[in-house]
Amino acid sequence: MEKKIIFTLMFGTALLLTAGCGQKPPEPTVPLVKYETVRLGADAEGSTYAAAVRGRYETVLAFQVGGRIASRTVQLGDRVRAGEVLMTLDPKDVAQTARQSAAQVEAARANLALARSNLARYTALYQADAVAAMGLEQQQTAYDAAAASYENALAQDVQAQNALSYTNLTANADGLIAAISAEVGQVVSAGMPVMTLVQTEEFEVEMSVPENRRQEVAVGRRAEVSFWALGDSRTPGVVREISPMADSASRTYAVRVALPEPPAGIMPGMTASVYLSAERAADTATLPLSALYQTGDTPYVWIIDDEDRLRLQAVTVEGTAGNRVILRGLAAGDRVVTAGVHKLHEGESVRLGTEGARP
């Protein structure tokens, strides 16, 4: 019985040893890393933004007096000359006011003539000691009041005549009618927009720049502008204006790029693309901030060599550009790990994941 038990135990131990010898030890996991290939400043890609053609000067036209629109002499898209009549108001009420002011001028002139005559007569009587000084003073006061009333009437008449001329809406410059917001028969108030005039002497394009790219754009920076409707040719441009506040909805900044030499055939509203080349020193590169590995006072990055192994490379930080950092100390074509850098080790093998976007 005892021998049978010992045999059973030995047989079980053998089975366990045999099973253990058949299992392979687990292989170490090779980390998958996100990386970016270094491009130095001279070879760096720039940024391209969608834009639209605008006139540098776009005037919203409105009547300076209210009334009913009697006529419109232009159509949407018409080219007009400075001083050309674009719309007219019914002048009846304004003309009536002008006639009333003219009558008030005549009445004031008659009162002034009477006051002048009375003052002259009382002056002569006073010199002859025929009237008291108080009587002369009263006539002088009456004359001064008549003169002031006459000046007031003249001013009101000028204002009324101006209002009569304001019933004609004229073009303030040569340009293109880009919008019409009122029609014949409509009653408008003074200052209500009725038409938009775009001056075609100077064109520019407007683009929207996101918050993380705002620092890369500055007034005076050179750009290249292409137009979808005009082929692949590029026109030089210059950043002229940057909005100081982001749009409340899109959170982007409006940027205007002037076109010193606009191409032939350009029209307001055309689709454009603005290319801003990378403006960096030839030996610098940009990488995401997450690529930096800090040990002590020296910043490093992880370089992936030709055998997909890691090595630390010391770099010099030159500045930042949005959520990226400008570095020196790298060579063109270096593959740099851009995420999870604090979990890696010197000489460790890695697998390449997707390459990150380049600037």
Helices and strands as residue ranges (DSSP letters): H 2-21, E 32-37, G 41-43, E 47-55, E 58-62, E 67-72, E 79-80, E 85-89, H 92-127, H 133-165, E 168-170, E 175-180, E 187-188, E 193-198, E 203-210, G 211-216, E 222-227, G 228-230, E 234-242, E 252-258, E 271-276, E 284-288, G 289-291, E 293-295, E 298-304, E 310-314, E 316-321, E 324-328, E 335-337, G 341-343, E 351-355
